[in-house]
Structure formats: C-alpha cells, structure tokens
Amino acid sequence: MPNLRRLFAPRKSGNSEFPLRLMDIFWVALAGGLAVGGIARLVMLPADWGWVDALLVAVALPGADFVSGMIHWTFDTWGSERTWFIGPRLIKPFRVHHEKPKNLLETHFFTTNADSSLANLPFLIASLCMPVQYEAGRWAAVFLLTLGIAGLPTSQIHKWAHMRRPPRWVAWLQRRGLILSTPHHDQHHRPPHTVNYCITTGWCNPLLGKIRFFPRLERLITAVTGWQPRKDEADAPTATV
C-alpha cells in the first residue's frame, strides 16, 4: 500500500522558488476529471473493442513519452526565463532544475503535477470532442485519451527518478523499464544536458539519440529562423558558487 502522506506532501515545508498555488490544484483536478470523464464516455459505448483499439493504446504510450521529450527539449533549448508569459511559468522550472535538481523533491504533489496536467489538457479535451458514434472518431478518442492519461504522471515520474529511495512499487516499475529510472535520467543531468529529454518512460530516448533527432531539429530551426539554441546560457556570465 503506497504511503499517501509521503506521496502527496513535500519533503520540507515548501519550495520558495515554486510555491503551491491555487491554480496548481485546479489544473490537476481538471485534468483528472477530464480523464475520468473520457474513460466513462468510452466504457459506456455499445462498441466491439478489437485489435485496432489495442494497437492505438500501444502506440499512444510511447507517444506520451515522445511528447514529454518535445516539451522538455523546447523549454530547455529556446527562450529564457525572461520570455514573455511562458518564461517565468514554464521555462524557469526547467532551467532551475538543471542547477538545483534536488529542489524538485521539495515541491508539493500539486506543484509537481500541475505543469504536466496543463500540458496534457489539449489531448484530454480533444478526445472528448471526437464523434465516438463513428468508428474512426472512437479510434481517435481512444488514442488521444490514452496519450493524455499516460502523460499526466510525467512530472511525478520525473520526481521519483530523482529520489534516492522511491516507494517500493515505484522502484519495481523503474527496474523493469516501465517508467523513467534514475540511471537513465542521470544521463540528462550531465552537462550540457542535451540527451534523454523524454521523461515519462524514457522509451524513446535510445532511438532519438541514435538518429540525432534533437540536434538535427535544432539545426533546422536555426537555419529557418536564425534562433540560437540555449543562447541565454551562452550569454550568461560564469557563475560562482
């Protein structure tokens, strides 16, 4: 039985850089409600579930890992903490996390999971908009709902990967490669932090690394826009500790 107090409470009284906010609770509750509603909507369908539905679920699971990598790479690579609107809210947590990775362990459950809940709302909402009375619409709903639900615990899984002693059931999942493990994620925290961006299961990282997906995408974006990846880090003065 999981220790719920350990699961939901921060290790300390709170992290002053990322304090618990009312909107954090709202995003987590909203995403959870949409996920439950989406499941109930599909379960009540008078449909014959078959191999296509199973295949869509199987594809959506690594798809959620890929989405986590794209989001992580985007906020690690482009813009800065001063970027309008998204800088303080979305880019800052990723950049600070590289400097102080253990700070993540001090955040409240809702603070930890608010961003991944917010990021997966489009998939959850889109699944509810699919016309499930048609087979193609039902398939789309199954894929989008699975993608959204699989992505919801991404930040919590990331947090567990930084724990020295995660809950036993979490460690069991990590050892079997079902969720992101500490040794796998540690590779991302070695400077310059440009590998293993996917942080839900980590399944996509070996393939993306082998084909050099993110470096090639960075070169393409730079060629088209002139933007320089991680420019704020290059421009920043050397920090003294």
N, C-alpha and C positions, 0 to 999 in steps of 0.2 A: 504493500500500500504506500503510495507516494506521500512524503511529508509535505502536506499542503502549506504549512507555515513557512517551511524552507523554500517552497516553490514560489509563493506569492510575495514574500517580504524581501526587502533589500537587505544586504549583509550588514550595512550600517544604517544610520538614521536617514540617510539620503545623500544624493549626489548634488552638490550645489550647482554644478555645470548643467545637469539635466534633471531638474526637479520634476516631481509628479505634478501634472496639470489636469484640470478637469477634462480637457479635450482628449487627453490620452485615454481616459476611461471611456469616453464617448466613442472614439474610433474602435477600440477593442470590442465594446459591446455591440456597436453597429455591425461590424464585420462578423462577429459571432452570430448575431441574429439573422443576417442575410444568409450565412452558411447553413444554419438550421432550416430556414425557410426554403432555401434551394433544394436541400435534401428531401424535405417533406413534399415539395412540389413534384419531384421526380418519383418518389416512392408511391405516391397516390395515382400515378399514371396507369391506365389499363394497357400496358405495353408488354411485348415479349422481348425481354432483355437477351442479347446474344453476344457473339464474339466481337462485333464491332464496338459495342459499348465497353467491353473488357479491354480491347485494344486502345481505345481512346483514353481510358483511365491510365493504362500503362505508359502511353506517350505523354500524358499530362504531368506525370510525376517527375521525370527528368526535365520536362518543360518548365516546371516551377523552379527547379534548380538553376536552369539557364536564365530565367527572368531575374532571380536573385543576383546572379553574376552580372547581368547587364546593368542593373540598378547600382550595385556596388561599384562596378567599374566606372560608371558615369560620374558618381559623386566623388570617387577617389581621383578622377583624372581631369575633369573640366570644371571651370569656375573656381570660386573661392568662398570663404566664409562671408565675404562682403557682397557676394552676388545677391541681387535684389530678390527678396522673398524666400527663395529656396536656400540661400547661403546659410543664414543662422539656423534654419529649421532642419535642413536635410544634409547639406554639405558638411557643416561643422561637426556633427557626431562622427562621421567617417574619418575626418582629418584628426580630430582629437583622439579618436580610438587608436590610431597608429602611435601616437605619442604616449598615451596612457591606457593601454589595453585592459588593465585590471579595473579601471573605473566602471566598466560595463557591469562588473559583478556587484556594484553598489546601487544599481538602479532598481526601482520598484518594478514589479511584474508589468504594470500597465505602461510605465515609461519605456520599458524594454520592448513591448509588443505593439505599441501604438503605430510606429512607422511601418512595420510590415502589414499591419491591419489596413492602414491607409493605402499602401501600395497595391494591395490586392482587392480593394473595393471595386475597381473597374471590372475585374473578371467576375466577381460575385454578382454585381448589378447586371452585367451583360448576360449572364446565364439566366437571370430572371426575366430578361426581355426576349428570350428566344421563344418562338412559337412552337411549343412542345407537342402540339396536336399533330404536327408533321414529323416524320421520321428524321429528316435532316435537321430540323430545329431541335429535336430531342438530343441528337448526337452532339450538336453544338453546345447545348446546355450542359450535357454530361462532361464534355471536355473543359469548358470554361469553369464550371463549378469545381471540378477536381483540381484544376490549375490554381484556382483561388484558395481552396481549402488547404492544399498541400503547401502553399506559400505562406499561410498565416503564421505558422510557428517558426519562421525563418530566424527572426531576431532572438527568440528564446533558444533555439538550437545553437545559434552563434554564441550566445552567452554560456551555454553548457560547455561548448568547446573550449572555453577559457577557464573552466573550473578545474581545480586540482583534483577534487573528489566530487563529481556529479552524482546525483541519485543513482542507485544501483541499476534501475531499469533503463536509465539514460545511458549509462556506461555499457550496458548489454547491447543496446541499439548501435552505439558508436563502434564497438568492437566488430560488429557484423556489417559495418558499412551502410547501415540503413539511414543514418543521419551523419552530419558532419562530425568528424573526430578531431581531437586535439592535435595529434601529429600531422594530420593533413592540413589543418588550418594554420598551424605554426609556420608553414612554408610561406604563407602570405605575409606574415609579420616580420619576415626577414627583408631588410631594405633591398631594393627600392619599392617593395610592396606591390609588385606588378604581376603576380601569379596567383592562381587559385582564388579567383574572385567569387566563384559560386559557393554559397554558404548555407544552402538548405540541406542537401545530401552530399554535395561535392562530386557527384557522379560525372558531371560534365567537364570538370577541370582537366582530367588527363587528355581528352580529345581536343579541347580548346587550346591547351598548351602545346600539343603536338603540332597542330596546324597553325599555331601562332595567330589565333583569331583576333585577340585584342590588339597586339602591336600592329597588325595589318589594318585593322579598323581605325586605329589612331592615325596611321599614315594617310589613309584615305580621307579622313575628316580634315586633317591638316592641309592636304592638297586642295580640297574643295573650299575650305573656309579660311585658311590661314591661322586658325587657332592652334596654340601650342599646348600639348598635354602637360599637366602638372606645372603650369607656368608659375603659379603662386609659390610653389616650393622652390623653384629655381631662382626666383627673385628674392626670396626671404633671406635675411642675414643669418649667418650661422648662429645657432642657439647655444647659449652657455648654461650649464647645469650647476 
